[in-house]
Amino acid sequence: MLKIFHLSYDHIISVENLLGAWREFIRNKHHRRDVLEFEFHLMDNILILHRDLVSKNYRHQPYEFFQINDPKPRDIHKATVRDRLVHRVIYRSLYWFFHQIFIPDSFSCRLGKGTHKAINRFRVFAYQVSQNHTRTIWVLKCDIKKFFASIDHEILLGLLKQRIPDSNIIWLLEQAIQSFHSTRVGVGLPLGNVTSQLLVNIYLNEFDQFVKRELKVKYYLRYADDFVLLSDNRPWLEKQLLLINRFLTERLKLTLHPDKISIQTVATGVDFLGWVNFPDHRILRMATKNRMFRNIRTKKEKRETVESYLGLLNHGNSWKLKQQILVGTHELQDDMICL
């Protein structure tokens, strides 16, 4: 039996909830100009937004577009402060309901999860499949092509309607979802919206449930659009790949990236979430390593950057890398003193 969302539309758009969403939204944003301008007349802006949501006169404004390199080029679409507040109020109202529906081994954009928990889970799975390193471990690794840009609005809204019976809440979700399209109308979610993080997990929860309940895959984990299946049986993984590809194409209108599908043994090193994973250790991916040293050389916040990467390296076998960073940092400091 499906769990049903029971919060009311009136509660979601209440002034109290809007103010709570604002307090969450402004963390680390206090000095941004657009935020300061909205905050200068905060209560007036909140009350006007509340009125527009009550009357359903609210309309999402166009996005500001820019690109970042993280590490590859990404298109970011930034909404206005008013619209981002609406996204935040949707997120905070829906998050915990859907969080309890998601499978435990979905690790992206969830509190208490993340990449480090995901690669630790990968290690546990590999150990269990190998039966204490006595069997060969095969890993099917896949990536969904142009994931955010391929989310179908009609399918997404259909999934939301299964759980949310309130037509007013669905109207609000339509305003957020249909505010953006990528290649054509009715397709795509923008990178940059807090709601996008939740909505893509809701979208792929259908896939997670298919893998766990229909295919009955025990050793499966997913981080965003990257996922792995582990087994000691390569032909079985090849069969699952066909079924997975069919489900994603027919049910969710998603496509696996043909260049990012692989079946290999853990003994050869599986590149997953920035680390190359082996049966008894993991090392940092070469591209991640190169980017790390480049950022340490070029970032202005030198100490914060170094501390961040030293924290990252605690999650793998990286003693030599730590020494290189520490030695390099001291040399940079000496050069600055000489200057």
PLY file of the C-alpha trace (Angstrom):
ply
format ascii 1.0
element vertex 339
property float x
property float y
property float z
element edge 338
property int vertex1
property int vertex2
end_header
0.00 0.00 0.00
1.38 3.41 -1.00
2.18 5.92 1.72
0.27 9.15 1.19
1.47 12.69 1.89
-0.89 14.36 4.40
0.38 17.93 4.93
-2.09 20.52 3.68
-1.45 23.20 1.09
-2.40 25.85 3.66
0.33 24.58 5.98
2.97 24.54 3.24
2.31 28.13 2.13
1.70 29.52 5.62
3.61 32.64 6.63
5.25 30.65 9.43
6.51 28.00 6.99
7.69 30.66 4.53
9.69 32.32 7.32
11.16 28.97 8.34
12.15 28.36 4.72
13.72 31.84 4.60
15.90 31.12 7.65
17.17 27.97 5.95
17.64 29.73 2.62
19.80 32.62 3.87
22.47 30.46 5.52
25.81 31.60 4.04
23.98 34.03 1.71
23.69 37.11 3.95
26.03 39.30 1.90
24.64 38.62 -1.57
23.05 41.65 -3.14
19.81 40.05 -4.33
19.31 38.44 -0.93
19.93 41.74 0.89
17.42 43.51 -1.34
14.73 40.91 -0.62
15.53 40.92 3.10
15.32 44.74 3.34
11.52 44.44 2.96
11.31 40.86 4.20
7.86 40.82 5.80
6.30 42.74 2.93
7.84 40.30 0.44
6.74 37.27 2.49
3.17 38.55 2.84
2.91 39.38 -0.89
4.25 35.92 -1.78
1.81 34.30 0.65
-1.07 36.23 -0.90
-0.04 35.18 -4.42
0.21 31.53 -3.36
-3.21 31.65 -1.69
-4.83 33.20 -4.78
-2.69 31.10 -7.16
-1.47 34.21 -8.90
2.12 33.15 -8.25
4.19 32.70 -11.41
7.81 31.58 -11.58
10.17 34.12 -13.17
12.84 33.34 -15.83
16.19 31.94 -14.75
19.62 33.54 -14.89
22.01 31.30 -16.82
25.75 30.79 -16.20
28.36 28.01 -16.45
30.74 26.48 -13.93
33.54 23.92 -14.21
32.99 21.24 -11.55
35.23 19.71 -12.92
33.52 19.48 -16.31
31.45 22.40 -17.69
27.95 22.52 -16.21
25.02 24.76 -17.11
23.54 26.39 -14.00
20.19 28.16 -13.95
19.64 30.52 -11.02
16.12 31.53 -10.00
15.18 34.82 -8.36
15.30 35.03 -4.55
11.49 34.96 -4.39
11.35 31.82 -6.52
14.19 30.14 -4.64
12.23 30.73 -1.44
9.30 28.87 -3.00
11.61 26.01 -3.97
12.94 25.93 -0.41
9.45 25.80 1.13
8.54 22.92 -1.20
11.74 21.09 -0.32
11.42 21.44 3.46
7.75 20.37 3.32
8.27 17.24 1.19
11.78 16.07 2.08
11.15 13.93 5.17
8.09 12.24 3.71
9.98 11.04 0.63
13.19 10.36 2.56
11.46 7.50 4.40
10.26 6.03 1.09
13.68 5.92 -0.59
15.80 2.78 -0.37
18.69 2.85 2.16
21.28 2.48 -0.61
20.39 5.72 -2.43
23.11 8.14 -1.30
22.79 11.40 -3.25
21.43 14.64 -1.72
20.16 12.96 1.44
20.91 13.85 5.05
23.24 11.31 6.65
24.30 9.92 3.26
26.82 11.27 0.70
29.77 10.00 -1.34
31.86 8.78 1.61
28.99 6.66 2.94
28.43 5.34 -0.59
32.02 4.17 -1.15
32.09 2.61 2.32
28.92 0.72 1.42
30.58 -0.36 -1.83
33.44 -1.84 0.20
31.00 -3.72 2.46
29.16 -5.10 -0.57
32.41 -6.21 -2.22
33.50 -8.03 0.94
30.12 -9.80 1.24
29.98 -10.83 -2.42
33.56 -12.14 -2.30
32.74 -14.19 0.81
35.81 -12.98 2.63
37.92 -12.56 -0.54
37.36 -16.14 -1.73
35.36 -15.30 -4.89
35.81 -12.99 -7.86
33.64 -9.86 -7.60
32.11 -8.50 -10.79
30.74 -4.95 -10.88
28.24 -3.57 -13.38
28.69 0.21 -13.39
26.38 2.58 -15.30
25.74 6.28 -15.77
22.56 7.92 -17.08
23.13 10.21 -20.04
22.20 13.90 -19.52
20.26 12.99 -16.42
18.82 16.31 -15.21
18.16 17.47 -18.77
16.17 14.27 -19.50
13.64 14.28 -16.65
10.16 14.04 -18.17
7.73 16.44 -16.45
4.62 14.38 -17.15
6.16 11.22 -15.69
7.50 13.12 -12.67
4.15 14.76 -11.94
2.45 11.38 -12.33
4.75 9.91 -9.66
4.02 12.86 -7.35
0.25 12.53 -7.85
0.45 8.89 -6.69
1.60 10.13 -3.27
0.07 13.62 -3.03
-3.74 13.77 -3.35
-4.04 17.55 -2.76
-4.56 19.25 -6.13
-3.37 22.58 -4.73
0.01 21.11 -3.78
0.25 19.57 -7.25
-0.43 23.02 -8.73
2.48 24.44 -6.71
4.74 21.60 -7.84
3.74 22.26 -11.44
4.85 25.89 -11.09
8.28 24.75 -9.90
8.75 21.85 -12.33
7.38 23.53 -15.45
9.40 26.71 -14.84
12.26 25.15 -16.82
12.87 23.01 -19.87
16.08 21.82 -21.50
15.94 20.49 -25.05
12.16 20.79 -25.43
9.09 21.84 -23.45
8.13 19.31 -20.80
11.62 17.91 -20.26
14.45 18.79 -17.89
15.17 20.09 -14.40
17.75 22.82 -13.73
20.96 22.31 -11.83
20.86 24.83 -9.01
17.33 24.41 -7.62
17.13 22.74 -4.22
13.92 21.05 -5.38
15.78 19.44 -8.30
17.86 17.41 -5.84
14.73 15.95 -4.26
12.74 15.57 -7.46
15.41 13.54 -9.29
15.55 11.16 -6.32
11.76 10.81 -6.45
12.06 10.13 -10.19
14.78 7.48 -9.82
13.13 5.92 -6.79
10.96 4.13 -9.35
14.13 2.62 -10.78
15.53 1.80 -7.32
12.32 -0.04 -6.40
12.39 -1.93 -9.72
15.97 -3.08 -9.13
15.26 -4.15 -5.54
11.73 -5.56 -5.82
11.43 -6.80 -9.39
14.99 -7.80 -10.19
15.66 -8.61 -6.51
19.23 -7.32 -6.67
20.77 -7.49 -3.20
24.01 -5.64 -3.89
22.95 -2.40 -5.56
23.71 1.22 -4.71
23.14 4.53 -6.44
24.54 8.04 -6.15
22.59 10.47 -8.36
22.83 9.06 -11.90
25.74 6.69 -11.14
24.91 3.19 -9.92
26.55 -0.19 -9.44
25.45 -3.80 -9.09
27.85 -6.37 -7.59
27.81 -10.13 -8.13
30.08 -13.16 -8.46
28.23 -14.03 -11.70
29.10 -11.98 -14.79
26.43 -13.53 -17.10
23.78 -12.66 -14.50
24.93 -9.01 -14.51
24.77 -8.96 -18.32
21.15 -10.10 -18.11
20.32 -7.43 -15.53
21.84 -4.78 -17.80
19.34 -5.62 -20.54
16.40 -5.44 -18.13
17.66 -2.19 -16.58
18.13 -0.55 -19.96
14.62 -1.53 -21.04
13.03 -0.20 -17.83
14.85 3.13 -17.96
13.97 3.63 -21.62
10.33 2.54 -21.51
9.26 3.64 -18.03
11.34 6.77 -17.36
12.50 7.85 -20.84
16.12 7.81 -19.72
19.17 6.51 -21.59
22.31 4.86 -20.26
25.51 6.56 -21.40
27.00 4.00 -23.84
30.58 5.00 -23.01
30.06 4.66 -19.26
28.75 1.10 -19.03
31.29 -1.41 -17.76
31.47 -4.85 -16.20
34.79 -5.49 -14.50
36.29 -7.13 -11.44
37.05 -5.22 -8.27
40.57 -6.67 -8.45
41.24 -4.51 -11.55
40.04 -1.37 -9.74
36.52 0.08 -10.10
36.40 3.84 -10.66
33.39 5.01 -8.63
32.64 8.41 -7.07
36.14 9.80 -7.43
37.97 6.76 -6.06
39.42 3.65 -7.69
38.17 0.83 -5.49
40.09 -2.43 -4.94
39.20 -5.40 -2.67
41.26 -4.19 0.30
41.95 -0.49 -0.42
41.05 2.50 -2.59
43.07 5.27 -4.18
42.12 8.68 -5.51
41.17 8.85 -9.20
43.96 10.43 -11.29
41.68 13.21 -12.61
40.58 14.05 -9.04
44.22 14.06 -7.91
45.28 16.44 -10.69
42.36 18.77 -9.98
43.21 18.73 -6.27
46.81 19.91 -6.82
45.66 22.51 -9.36
43.11 23.94 -6.91
45.65 24.02 -4.09
47.99 26.06 -6.33
45.37 28.50 -7.60
42.67 28.99 -4.92
42.92 32.13 -2.82
41.56 30.41 0.32
44.70 28.26 0.56
44.27 26.94 4.11
40.58 26.07 3.66
41.33 24.30 0.37
44.17 22.24 1.88
42.10 21.29 4.93
39.21 20.25 2.71
41.38 17.95 0.60
43.15 16.49 3.64
39.71 15.60 4.97
38.83 13.96 1.64
42.03 11.91 1.67
41.14 10.44 5.08
38.66 8.23 3.25
41.24 6.30 1.23
44.80 5.00 1.10
46.56 8.29 0.55
49.43 8.79 3.02
51.87 9.76 0.24
49.42 12.25 -1.23
48.96 13.88 2.17
52.71 14.27 2.50
52.93 15.83 -0.98
50.21 18.34 -0.05
51.81 19.25 3.28
55.29 19.62 1.76
53.93 21.64 -1.16
51.97 23.92 1.20
55.05 24.64 3.29
57.02 25.46 0.13
54.32 27.90 -0.97
54.38 29.57 2.43
58.20 29.88 2.27
57.95 31.46 -1.19
55.41 33.99 0.11
57.73 34.89 3.03
60.61 35.43 0.58
58.43 37.71 -1.52
0 1
1 2
2 3
3 4
4 5
5 6
6 7
7 8
8 9
9 10
10 11
11 12
12 13
13 14
14 15
15 16
16 17
17 18
18 19
19 20
20 21
21 22
22 23
23 24
24 25
25 26
26 27
27 28
28 29
29 30
30 31
31 32
32 33
33 34
34 35
35 36
36 37
37 38
38 39
39 40
40 41
41 42
42 43
43 44
44 45
45 46
46 47
47 48
48 49
49 50
50 51
51 52
52 53
53 54
54 55
55 56
56 57
57 58
58 59
59 60
60 61
61 62
62 63
63 64
64 65
65 66
66 67
67 68
68 69
69 70
70 71
71 72
72 73
73 74
74 75
75 76
76 77
77 78
78 79
79 80
80 81
81 82
82 83
83 84
84 85
85 86
86 87
87 88
88 89
89 90
90 91
91 92
92 93
93 94
94 95
95 96
96 97
97 98
98 99
99 100
100 101
101 102
102 103
103 104
104 105
105 106
106 107
107 108
108 109
109 110
110 111
111 112
112 113
113 114
114 115
115 116
116 117
117 118
118 119
119 120
120 121
121 122
122 123
123 124
124 125
125 126
126 127
127 128
128 129
129 130
130 131
131 132
132 133
133 134
134 135
135 136
136 137
137 138
138 139
139 140
140 141
141 142
142 143
143 144
144 145
145 146
146 147
147 148
148 149
149 150
150 151
151 152
152 153
153 154
154 155
155 156
156 157
157 158
158 159
159 160
160 161
161 162
162 163
163 164
164 165
165 166
166 167
167 168
168 169
169 170
170 171
171 172
172 173
173 174
174 175
175 176
176 177
177 178
178 179
179 180
180 181
181 182
182 183
183 184
184 185
185 186
186 187
187 188
188 189
189 190
190 191
191 192
192 193
193 194
194 195
195 196
196 197
197 198
198 199
199 200
200 201
201 202
202 203
203 204
204 205
205 206
206 207
207 208
208 209
209 210
210 211
211 212
212 213
213 214
214 215
215 216
216 217
217 218
218 219
219 220
220 221
221 222
222 223
223 224
224 225
225 226
226 227
227 228
228 229
229 230
230 231
231 232
232 233
233 234
234 235
235 236
236 237
237 238
238 239
239 240
240 241
241 242
242 243
243 244
244 245
245 246
246 247
247 248
248 249
249 250
250 251
251 252
252 253
253 254
254 255
255 256
256 257
257 258
258 259
259 260
260 261
261 262
262 263
263 264
264 265
265 266
266 267
267 268
268 269
269 270
270 271
271 272
272 273
273 274
274 275
275 276
276 277
277 278
278 279
279 280
280 281
281 282
282 283
283 284
284 285
285 286
286 287
287 288
288 289
289 290
290 291
291 292
292 293
293 294
294 295
295 296
296 297
297 298
298 299
299 300
300 301
301 302
302 303
303 304
304 305
305 306
306 307
307 308
308 309
309 310
310 311
311 312
312 313
313 314
314 315
315 316
316 317
317 318
318 319
319 320
320 321
321 322
322 323
323 324
324 325
325 326
326 327
327 328
328 329
329 330
330 331
331 332
332 333
333 334
334 335
335 336
336 337
337 338
